[in-house]
Amino acid sequence: MNYHPGKANVVADALSRKSYANGLGMTLMPAELCAEMDHLNLSFVTNAMELVIEPTLEQEIRKGQLEDEKLKEIAENVVLGKAPRFRIDENGTLWFGKRICVPEVKAIRDAIL
């Protein structure tokens, strides 16, 4: 390619002078961070002015567990050692084996189904 001065290169000339255009680039996230975000069902929603992180389904389930009477009773029994196969993880989420206990909350049920 040859450089042609004048109107033919107006955009190229303008971009070459803009420091922000020259500084744009992509940075890859570490694989560990990608895996953790995937595990937590998180994603980035970005534009030039803001970053928004929305709550995950697991967080909504955790909040719902605190309001579900049956699950609150099971959680109390876990603490007392009277609920075999149930456990409460480090985030306070109630699990049955490897399955999360989903509360009777319509919005959560609709999201799952």
C-alpha positions, 0 to 999 in steps of 0.5 A: 500500500502507498500513502496518498496525501489529501482527502483519501486519508482523512480518517486514517490521519485523524485516527493516527493522531488520537492517543486514545485510539492508539492506546486501545487494546484487549487484555485477557482475563486469567483463566482462573478468574474466567472459571470462577466467574463461570462457576458463579454465573457472573458476566460483565455488561459494559459500555464506555461509561459503566460496569454492571454486575447483576445478581446470580441465580445462586444469590437469589436462591440463597436469599429465598432460602432465608424466607422458605419455612421448610428450608429454614427448618432443615437448616436448623436441623443441619446445625443440630446434626439432625439432617443427614445428607444436607449441608450448609456451605461457607456462604450459608447456602443449603445443599442436599448432597451436591444439589442446591435446595431451591426455595418455593419462590415463583421467580426462582422456579421460573428461572430454573424451568 
